[in-house]
Amino acid sequence: MSSALNCTQIVEAFPDPGTGNADNIRFLVLIMAIVSAYRPYHYYVLLSLIFFSFFANILIVVILSHREMRKVGVNVTMMIIAICDFGCAFTAIVSMLLRNYTN
């Protein structure tokens, strides 16, 4: 186990339990417990946030594209930001769907 690198430790691997390097092993066990408890729900949490972002940006663009709202430069800037974020949400949805249906 000491040869495998963890994503939170770029240079050092997990220390072997019972060695002198394993002084802070309780903290690592806590992190591993949290990660293993969250892992089954990660896909659903991520997908719900992506769908919320997708539909929220559509509503923001619809509201800010009214004639009265386009007269203010801040609203135009917010509309452009929402369009860019809509593109990010769309590519994230496509990525999530491709991840499920490909090897």
C-alpha positions as CSV (number, residue, x, y, z in Angstrom):
1,M,0.0,0.0,0.0
2,S,2.9,2.4,0.6
3,S,3.8,2.4,-3.2
4,A,0.3,3.7,-4.2
5,L,-0.1,7.4,-4.4
6,N,-3.2,9.1,-3.1
7,C,-4.7,12.1,-5.0
8,T,-4.3,14.3,-1.9
9,Q,-0.7,13.4,-1.5
10,I,1.2,14.1,-4.6
11,V,4.8,13.3,-3.5
12,E,4.3,10.9,-0.5
13,A,2.4,7.7,-0.4
14,F,0.2,6.6,2.5
15,P,2.4,5.4,5.3
16,D,2.1,1.7,6.3
17,P,0.2,1.3,9.6
18,G,2.4,0.5,12.5
19,T,5.4,2.3,11.2
20,G,6.9,5.6,12.5
21,N,5.5,7.5,9.6
22,A,2.0,6.7,10.5
23,D,1.7,9.2,13.4
24,N,-1.4,10.9,11.9
25,I,-3.2,7.8,10.7
26,R,-6.5,8.7,12.5
27,F,-6.9,11.8,10.3
28,L,-6.3,9.6,7.2
29,V,-8.8,7.1,8.4
30,L,-11.4,9.9,9.0
31,I,-10.8,11.2,5.5
32,M,-11.1,7.8,4.0
33,A,-14.4,7.1,5.9
34,I,-15.9,10.4,4.6
35,V,-14.8,9.7,1.0
36,S,-16.2,6.2,1.1
37,A,-19.5,7.4,2.5
38,Y,-19.8,10.1,-0.1
39,R,-18.7,8.1,-3.1
40,P,-22.0,6.4,-3.9
41,Y,-23.8,9.7,-3.9
42,H,-21.2,11.7,-5.9
43,Y,-22.7,11.0,-9.3
44,Y,-26.2,12.1,-8.2
45,V,-25.1,15.2,-6.4
46,L,-22.9,16.2,-9.4
47,L,-25.7,15.5,-11.9
48,S,-28.3,17.5,-9.9
49,L,-26.0,20.5,-9.7
50,I,-25.3,20.3,-13.4
51,F,-29.0,20.2,-14.3
52,F,-29.7,23.0,-11.9
53,S,-27.0,25.1,-13.5
54,F,-28.3,24.2,-17.0
55,F,-31.9,25.4,-16.3
56,A,-31.0,28.3,-14.1
57,N,-28.8,29.8,-16.9
58,I,-31.6,29.3,-19.4
59,L,-33.9,31.3,-17.1
60,I,-31.3,34.0,-16.5
61,V,-30.7,34.5,-20.3
62,V,-34.5,34.6,-20.9
63,I,-35.0,37.3,-18.2
64,L,-32.0,39.4,-19.1
65,S,-32.7,39.3,-22.8
66,H,-35.8,41.5,-22.5
67,R,-35.6,44.9,-24.2
68,E,-35.6,46.9,-20.9
69,M,-32.9,44.7,-19.4
70,R,-30.5,44.9,-22.3
71,K,-30.2,48.7,-21.9
72,V,-27.9,48.3,-18.9
73,G,-24.3,47.2,-19.5
74,V,-24.2,45.1,-16.3
75,N,-27.2,43.1,-17.4
76,V,-25.6,42.4,-20.8
77,T,-22.4,41.3,-19.0
78,M,-24.4,39.0,-16.7
79,M,-26.2,37.6,-19.8
80,I,-22.9,36.8,-21.5
81,I,-21.6,35.1,-18.4
82,A,-24.8,33.0,-18.2
83,I,-24.4,32.0,-21.8
84,C,-20.8,30.9,-21.2
85,D,-21.9,29.0,-18.0
86,F,-24.7,27.4,-20.0
87,G,-22.1,26.1,-22.4
88,C,-20.1,24.7,-19.5
89,A,-23.2,23.0,-18.1
90,F,-24.1,21.6,-21.5
91,T,-20.6,20.1,-22.0
92,A,-20.7,18.7,-18.4
93,I,-24.0,17.0,-19.2
94,V,-22.6,15.5,-22.4
95,S,-19.5,14.4,-20.5
96,M,-21.5,12.7,-17.8
97,L,-23.7,10.9,-20.4
98,L,-20.6,9.8,-22.4
99,R,-19.0,8.5,-19.2
100,N,-21.9,6.3,-18.6
101,Y,-22.2,4.8,-22.1
102,T,-18.5,4.3,-22.9
103,N,-15.8,2.1,-21.5
